[in-house]
Amino acid sequence: MDKAAPGAPDPKQPAASTAAMALAAAGDAESARDVSALDASAQQAALRLGAKQKSLVERLIYGPLPALEELQSGARAHHAAEPRGAAAVEKAIACMRAGEAFTADGKLSAALRKAVAEEKAYGFTVPAEFGGLGGKYVELALAEEDLAANGLGALAVEISGELTIGAGSLLAYGTDSQKRTFLPLIAEGQLMAFGLTEVGVGVNAKKVRAYVEPDAETGGFRLFADGDRNKLWITNATHGALVGLVARVGKDGKQVGLFVTRLPDRDLTPADGVDYEFSCTPSGVDAFQQNFNARIHCKNLPIPKDGQIQADGVEVLFYCLRMGRCMLASMAAGYQRMFAADAAHYARNREGVGGLVVRHELPRLALGKMLGGALQSRALSHLSLEQDRNGVDLAGLRDLTKSAAAGTALESLTACERVLGGRSFDRTSRVSAARANMHVFGVVEGEDDLILMGMVKDVTGPFTDRYMAGMLSVIQSINEGKDGKPVPPKERILRITPLTVFSQPKKVLQATLGLLGKGSFWMLVLWIVGNLLLEIASLPLRVLPTNWIPRYQLLPIPLRSYARAAEQRLRWLRWAYLGINLWFQLELTRAQMPLQRLGKAIEHLTSIVVLCNHARQQDESQQRVAALQCELLLQKAKALPLLTGLVQMERMRGLVAGVGNDIEKNQSTLLHGLEPHAYAHPFEIAQKKQKRAN
Ligand SMILES: Cc1cc2nc3c(=O)[nH]c(=O)nc-3n(C[C@H](O)[C@H](O)[C@H](O)COP(=O)(O)OP(=O)(O)OC[C@H]3O[C@@H](n4cnc5c(N)ncnc54)[C@H](O)[C@@H]3O)c2cc1C
């Protein structure tokens, strides 16, 4: 873009993404600032990862088509993996069978932790030089899946957090001394947490308000995470545990740091003879019930000098999230296998109307969904891990892997409830115990819909930057007055439609002339013509039977047509994205529903491609599961009209806006007279707003 609008990020900053600039141009300065800050951290993390190859999802849409070898690399890595986690999993199961895995109040027991720590489960991916097992991530993924599949999902959650973001942040960003200090402790089984979320700050991670001040006496820092700044819902956080805490450097500092420290062994106040306050109390969530999950309060808490990780805390989060998302997918695979095992056992034993439940088609479909979701999650997780190991940019794949895994896990829970019936709600049932976790999987490690929209932005980013930015800057320019300042919101044009020619002819002429003078506009024209010609040239290939095409001959027969259909549809999405951009223009900065819908289509179609290639290397029973899951996914993808659904989408957006505005202004009479239940962990800003509203 030529110029950034006021309120936009500094144009000299290379981190300013087209998305952030588009938001600024649309007059949404607040979102522009937030998105720009988050994008900058994500870009830094991507630079650190230094991917050598373009994202697989981007290539599936924009070409060149990835080779089968690459698509099957996850399954190969799975087969080549050593059973490094087997001993720990066996010990954990033995502990559970002996009734020693959980404490009386349903938490993971010290005996269980000790048993698996002896097998170095907590140091699974920590290099041997720091006392770890030196295992591969795909081996960890298999162990995580096995734990979850055997009713030990909570242990999998604990180990995943410990290794992906705990050890992961130290391995990537720690100094030698920090690695030597902390990694052996992690490897021997001391818990490590990562604390970013605060009472006042959730998804908008860059807004954290906890802060450190220098401690002149020790050369270290003092941490203030008091009141609204309390760290909230911190998994693995307990007294005496290690923790990486994200905090601003200086109360109003711009820099967001990361500080590793050990939490005090008990709650302390100045009455205990210390010059600080500290408390670590259970956060009271129903999910991750068997784990430690805490709210942390600190005021003037000393942080040692060498506790600072030399990086932006949110960048470290983004860097480590990719592994967290893969592990979540493996756990989701395990949970879904567990649901299927329990539901299958019941269905094989229970007489329903007209014979055993398992003989009827609908329970069979439900069982197929559970197994299909498990296989899909596993296939995506293993391919993502292998892509990461091979230096392929994980943008897109890591996000849809997580969203697909969390989504199928929730669907499988429902499917399991349909087969297992009332018993799935029994207080002693492990299905019931897993219920809240399946819901929270969609929220932690990035909320699913938000990460799907981020995924669309990432995989279409290079196309947008190259071909669409010019168009966006032209629309931006017509929203500026002669003084270069944005025109009032009412006069702002976010999209040019045929009607705008009549209502604002001057502005349309200005925009058209501006567009014709843009090099990127002509590049877009060339792109459209070139790609159209390619489509026309490939038309004869469309009528070829799938079985004649060498690419698909290598796949099992029942899967070939699914792989072909999904690849064709993914290629088609380049047109869908272009169409959505031309239709919504700058309005796309607000139009979340079409972007989420596009993201879902990418998720379903990529999952089909990955599943078909994964299943090629599995036995026939898994190939049958894969074929059913592909059919279900294809039906879902077909039910998401993109270009053909634009008019319907406009209608729906209008309806959503109507209901949303009523709710925002508290004018929805269905809500009138209802006293809302106070939410947990109230925060300052809302209280002030509420007072103003009253
Ligand atoms: C069991 C559990 C364990 C957790 N473990 C940890 C941990 O170990 N460490 C840690 O730091 N955090 C942890 N979290 C926090 C978790 O990551 C957050 O819950 C999450 O980041 C969302 O924050 P929030 O719940 O405050 O939602 P909010 O930020 O209040 O958001 C509310 C909703 O609004 C949506 N939303 C916000 N902005 C937009 C937008 N622009 N467009 C569309 N939708 C929007 C969000 O997606 C969300 O659904 C945990 C949470 C739970 C429940």
The ligand as an SDF file (V2000), in Angstrom:
LIG
                    3D

 53 58  0  0  0  0  0  0  0  0999 V2000
   -8.6890  -25.4130   30.9150 C   0  0  0  0  0  0  0  0  0  0  0  0
   -7.8950  -24.2500   30.4010 C   0  0  0  0  0  0  0  0  0  0  0  0
   -6.5120  -24.3250   30.3630 C   0  0  0  0  0  0  0  0  0  0  0  0
   -5.7650  -23.2300   29.9270 C   0  0  0  0  0  0  0  0  0  0  0  0
   -4.3840  -23.2730   30.0000 N   0  0  0  0  0  0  0  0  0  0  0  0
   -3.6780  -22.1240   29.7820 C   0  0  0  0  0  0  0  0  0  0  0  0
   -2.2620  -22.0720   30.0460 C   0  0  0  0  0  0  0  0  0  0  0  0
   -1.6430  -23.0550   30.4540 O   0  0  0  0  0  0  0  0  0  0  0  0
   -1.6130  -20.8920   29.8380 N   0  0  0  0  0  0  0  0  0  0  0  0
   -2.2520  -19.7860   29.3970 C   0  0  0  0  0  0  0  0  0  0  0  0
   -1.6040  -18.7500   29.2280 O   0  0  0  0  0  0  0  0  0  0  0  0
   -3.5930  -19.8100   29.1170 N   0  0  0  0  0  0  0  0  0  0  0  0
   -4.3130  -20.9410   29.3170 C   0  0  0  0  0  0  0  0  0  0  0  0
   -5.6720  -20.9700   29.0780 N   0  0  0  0  0  0  0  0  0  0  0  0
   -6.3040  -19.8030   28.5380 C   0  0  0  0  0  0  0  0  0  0  0  0
   -6.8290  -19.9900   27.1460 C   0  0  0  0  0  0  0  0  0  0  0  0
   -5.7830  -19.9830   26.2370 O   0  0  0  0  0  0  0  0  0  0  0  0
   -7.8140  -18.8210   26.9720 C   0  0  0  0  0  0  0  0  0  0  0  0
   -9.0270  -19.2580   27.5350 O   0  0  0  0  0  0  0  0  0  0  0  0
   -7.9860  -18.3730   25.6000 C   0  0  0  0  0  0  0  0  0  0  0  0
   -6.8280  -17.7260   25.1700 O   0  0  0  0  0  0  0  0  0  0  0  0
   -9.1710  -17.4340   25.4460 C   0  0  0  0  0  0  0  0  0  0  0  0
   -9.1780  -16.4180   26.4060 O   0  0  0  0  0  0  0  0  0  0  0  0
  -10.5340  -16.0670   27.1510 P   0  0  0  0  0  0  0  0  0  0  0  0
  -11.1470  -17.3520   27.5640 O   0  0  0  0  0  0  0  0  0  0  0  0
  -10.2670  -15.0340   28.1640 O   0  0  0  0  0  0  0  0  0  0  0  0
  -11.4270  -15.4710   25.9920 O   0  0  0  0  0  0  0  0  0  0  0  0
  -11.6320  -13.9180   25.5480 P   0  0  0  0  0  0  0  0  0  0  0  0
  -10.3280  -13.3290   25.1780 O   0  0  0  0  0  0  0  0  0  0  0  0
  -12.4160  -13.2570   26.6380 O   0  0  0  0  0  0  0  0  0  0  0  0
  -12.5240  -14.1160   24.2830 O   0  0  0  0  0  0  0  0  0  0  0  0
  -13.8930  -14.5360   24.3840 C   0  0  0  0  0  0  0  0  0  0  0  0
  -14.3540  -15.0660   23.0510 C   0  0  0  0  0  0  0  0  0  0  0  0
  -14.3800  -14.0150   22.0990 O   0  0  0  0  0  0  0  0  0  0  0  0
  -13.7500  -14.4290   20.9160 C   0  0  0  0  0  0  0  0  0  0  0  0
  -13.1240  -13.2790   20.2550 N   0  0  0  0  0  0  0  0  0  0  0  0
  -12.2860  -12.3740   20.7800 C   0  0  0  0  0  0  0  0  0  0  0  0
  -11.9070  -11.4850   19.8450 N   0  0  0  0  0  0  0  0  0  0  0  0
  -12.5220  -11.8300   18.7030 C   0  0  0  0  0  0  0  0  0  0  0  0
  -12.5430  -11.3090   17.3800 C   0  0  0  0  0  0  0  0  0  0  0  0
  -11.8310  -10.2440   17.0100 N   0  0  0  0  0  0  0  0  0  0  0  0
  -13.2900  -11.9460   16.4660 N   0  0  0  0  0  0  0  0  0  0  0  0
  -14.0110  -13.0250   16.7660 C   0  0  0  0  0  0  0  0  0  0  0  0
  -14.0330  -13.5720   17.9980 N   0  0  0  0  0  0  0  0  0  0  0  0
  -13.3040  -12.9830   18.9610 C   0  0  0  0  0  0  0  0  0  0  0  0
  -12.7130  -15.4440   21.3770 C   0  0  0  0  0  0  0  0  0  0  0  0
  -12.3450  -16.3200   20.3490 O   0  0  0  0  0  0  0  0  0  0  0  0
  -13.4430  -16.1560   22.4860 C   0  0  0  0  0  0  0  0  0  0  0  0
  -14.1930  -17.2060   21.9570 O   0  0  0  0  0  0  0  0  0  0  0  0
   -6.4280  -22.0670   29.4750 C   0  0  0  0  0  0  0  0  0  0  0  0
   -7.8320  -22.0180   29.4750 C   0  0  0  0  0  0  0  0  0  0  0  0
   -8.5570  -23.0780   29.9520 C   0  0  0  0  0  0  0  0  0  0  0  0
  -10.0550  -22.9530   29.9920 C   0  0  0  0  0  0  0  0  0  0  0  0
  1  2  1  0
  2  3  1  0
  2 52  2  0
  3  4  2  0
  4  5  1  0
  4 50  1  0
  5  6  2  0
  6  7  1  0
  6 13  1  0
  7  8  2  0
  7  9  1  0
  9 10  1  0
 10 11  2  0
 10 12  1  0
 12 13  2  0
 13 14  1  0
 14 15  1  0
 14 50  1  0
 15 16  1  0
 16 17  1  0
 16 18  1  0
 18 19  1  0
 18 20  1  0
 20 21  1  0
 20 22  1  0
 22 23  1  0
 23 24  1  0
 24 25  2  0
 24 26  1  0
 24 27  1  0
 27 28  1  0
 28 29  2  0
 28 30  1  0
 28 31  1  0
 31 32  1  0
 32 33  1  0
 33 34  1  0
 33 48  1  0
 34 35  1  0
 35 36  1  0
 35 46  1  0
 36 37  1  0
 36 45  1  0
 37 38  2  0
 38 39  1  0
 39 40  1  0
 39 45  2  0
 40 41  1  0
 40 42  2  0
 42 43  1  0
 43 44  2  0
 44 45  1  0
 46 47  1  0
 46 48  1  0
 48 49  1  0
 50 51  2  0
 51 52  1  0
 52 53  1  0
M  END
$$$$
